[in-house]
Amino acid sequence: MYKFCVFAGTTEGRELIQFLEEQPVTVYACVATDYGETLLPQSERLTVSARRLTQTEMEELLKSERFDLVIDATHPYAPVVTDNISAACRKTETEYLRLLREENELPEGAVFVSGAEEAAAYLDGTEGNVFLTTGSKEITKYAAMRDFGQRVYARVLPMEESLAACKAAGLVPSHIIAMQGPFSKELNHALLRAVDARWLVTKEGGSTGGFAEKAEAAREAGARLVVIGRPPQREGRNLSETVALLCRRFGLRRRPQVTVVGIGPGSREGMTGEAREAVAGADCLIGARRMLEAVALPHQTVFDAIAPNAIADFILSHGEYRRFVVVMSGDTGFFSGTKKLLPLLRDCDVTVLPGLSSLAVLCARLGTSYEDVVPVSLHGRAGNIAVQVRRHPRVFALVGGEDGMAAMCRELNAAGLGGVRVSVGQRLGYPDEAILRGTACELMNQTFDPLSVALIEQEHPRADVFFGLPDEAFSRGGGEHGVVPMTKSEVRAVCLSKLRLTEDAVCWDIGAGTGSVSVEMALLAGRGTVYAVERREDALALLAENKAAFGVENLIPVAGVAPECCEVLPAPTHVFIGGSSGNLRDIMALLLEKNPFVRIVAAAVTMESAAELTEIVKEYNFTECEIVSLTVARDRKAGRYHLMIGQNPVYLFSMQREATV
């Protein structure tokens, strides 16, 4: 088992020890105080020394323990300690590694000094209260300042020695703020306002030292920064690089912590406080370039990726990072990539933080509620917007692409819905957001930003859903090729009843003819897809005509002969066979290969077809099988009387195997 010694005087040092504590190694941690010991985890494989060591004592420790590696994670403002550790390692021939704290980009307008004496000399010539955040060790160097006891407020660790140092320097208790960090920007801002500070003294402590939070709080509170610069740093690695090296050389592995964050409309201002905090604390930020540019902090490590597999592969192959944050547009549960990503992160500790959905934002801008709105996504997927708009008074559409919004309006207009009201929200949450209102007809030739969503409203939707539409509703041809066969209304109604369609069904209509069954399938399975298979060119033309008339974009004509042309189609959940061109057995074999539990309804109008279906039912041993002989008679007027004229009988076979749990 490997043995490591960590000199831990920083947040990075504590995080490194927490990582090592999870590994099959032993760790000897050196901290300077008893308080430092309380911040470390308790473990059988962790030994803690809570006192300051001289160089000689360090050498004795390294000789007796014979560590595989010594990691110096002491504070960047403690160069003497670093020199002692390095010298002890050289004398004992122990491998030394310096863990560096990453530096922040320094804000404009800050005053930079080399040390506490220079900071005190500068502040002595200024006016206004001073908020010291550099600890208690060097507080006496500020005591010579003019009006020190009245002007200076010091934030120090809640330890007896810190309080004693403040008292010795001449600070009264009301000017001592004893607190343990980390400190958020909001808390820093509140403290600056509470003490009416005009100056904030800090060291350039990097991101883990809370420098960015101090700088931003000072800017908002109108306080000026006095920054004590770092001493020159020896070569080393940051925390991520150190962990990566340990993983490579010693076979260590960490369980990634992944937070999937919904960032709302797309700007930092639209994020929840919880989301902003997660993003700020990320070791690595992952997401689409647009979102990374909107929320990433300066110098933050980022990875530009959208595909769930690419995101998961990156996380699982980069053990140097501990805290990953994946940013998702809008809300994580609203048409988000989160759904596909989560199953790929089973080897990670995952937290999901929701955000504001574009639906919620648009309705807020419009001053309306959204509890009765039906959401539809047309972003990167085929939709059936006309069917949804016909059924519902209010529909929200998530639309993507350069021409996506205008194309949707054109589709509504072509389906006879050009008069519906459309409110388009463009670039919601950005400074240049805009909302445009009009009818679908008025907006279909407009140009919209690719980042657009819409609320579609109409006063008189047709919410009723029924099947068995009148035969007259469909075009059947009648030119030189004659009338194309069509499943009649009454038979069609029974067939659709036997199919038991679901809203998201994947349907095949084999031998679709004019598409009467296909159209009704598409209307019933509004969130699904219907593939209408037909070999006749004249029938395909009528099928396209009927598709356009009913506005069913989820109906896809497939030209060819089954089963050959069906090989490339996705596995069906429901199939209607209206015509097989003599290939019934081959069709049945393909269906059950694609989906052993597919529900099939087949119609036979000849005795030969009925006989073949009867044999097939026996061969495939379906769990459920029902055969119905359906005879329909329609009235025909003869003078003052009505005669009932019988239609050809139809045999309907309903078949399905039940899935076993």
Secondary structure, DSSP 8 states (H G I E B T S, - for coil): --EEEEEE-SHHHHHHHHHHHTSSSEEEEEESSHHHHHTS---TTEEEEES---HHHHHHHHHHH--SEEEEE--TT-HHHHHHHHHHHHHHT--EEEB--------TT-EEESSHHHHHHHHHT--SEEEE-S-STTGGGGTTSTTHHHHEEEEE-SSHHHHHHHHHHT--GGGEEE--S---HHHHHHHHHHTTEEEEEEE--TTTTTHHHHHHHHHHHT-EEEEE------S-B-HHHHHHHHHHHH------EEEEEE-BTSSGGGS-HHHHHHHHT-SEEEE-HHHHHHH--TT--EEE--SHHHHHHHHHH-TT-SEEEEEESB-TTSS-THHHHGGGGTTSEEEEE----HHHHHHHHHT---TT-EEEE-SSS---HHHHHHH-SEEEEEE-STTHHHHHHHHHHHTT-TTSEEEEEESTTSTT-EEEEEEHHHHTT----SSEEEEEE-SS----------GGGS--EEETTEE-----HHHHHHHHHHHT--TT-EEEEET-TTSHHHHHHHHHSTTSEEEEEE--HHHHHHHHHHHHHHT-TTEEEEES-TTGGGTTS---SEEEES--TT-HHHHHHHHHHH-TT-EEEEEE-SHHHHHHHHHHHHHHT-SEEEEEEE--EEEEEETTEEEEEE---EEEEEEE-----
